[in-house]
Structures are given as C-alpha cells and as structure tokens.
Amino acid sequence: PEEELSAIADDTQKLPDYTVNPRIATRDEIYKMLKSSYN
C-alpha cells in the first residue's frame, strides 16, 4: 500500500550494497522514485 512507501524508503538506506555505490541516493530521492512508480 502507498502508506508503506515511507518505511520502504527508510529501509533501503540499510542495505549493504549502498556502501559500494559512488553516490548514495538520499532517503527523499528514494521516496520520490517509489512514489512516482507507484502511481
């Protein structure tokens, strides 16, 4: 459900593969991407 998008965005920052990315997306960027793909 759409109301869970915020929690999903928060949890994606905890994934270990984020440590190897040259640029880590912010929580807000992730949320916006999830929100746009949800609609």
Secondary structure per residue as TSV (DSSP state, phi and psi in degrees):
chain	resnum	aa	ss	phi	psi
A	1	P	-	360.0	153.0
A	2	E	G	-58.9	-32.0
A	3	E	G	-68.6	-10.8
A	4	E	G	-91.9	-5.0
A	5	L	H	-60.8	-37.3
A	6	S	H	-63.1	-44.1
A	7	A	H	-65.8	-37.4
A	8	I	H	-64.2	-44.2
A	9	A	H	-60.8	-40.4
A	10	D	H	-63.7	-43.4
A	11	D	H	-70.4	-27.6
A	12	T	H	-66.3	-22.7
A	13	Q	T	-71.4	-12.8
A	14	K	T	-92.1	-6.0
A	15	L	-	-70.3	138.1
A	16	P	G	-67.1	-24.5
A	17	D	G	-68.9	-11.9
A	18	Y	G	-67.5	-20.0
A	19	T	G	-74.0	-16.8
A	20	V	G	-103.8	-1.4
A	21	N	-	-82.4	138.7
A	22	P	S	-67.6	-28.5
A	23	R	S	-137.0	118.8
A	24	I	-	-91.1	127.4
A	25	A	-	-66.3	144.6
A	26	T	-	-76.8	164.6
A	27	R	H	-60.4	-39.2
A	28	D	H	-66.9	-38.3
A	29	E	H	-63.6	-41.9
A	30	I	H	-64.4	-44.5
A	31	Y	H	-60.7	-44.6
A	32	K	H	-61.8	-40.1
A	33	M	H	-65.5	-44.5
A	34	L	H	-62.3	-44.4
A	35	K	H	-62.1	-42.7
A	36	S	H	-69.4	-31.9
A	37	S	H	-81.9	-18.2
A	38	Y	H	-75.1	-35.0
A	39	N	-	-76.6	360.0
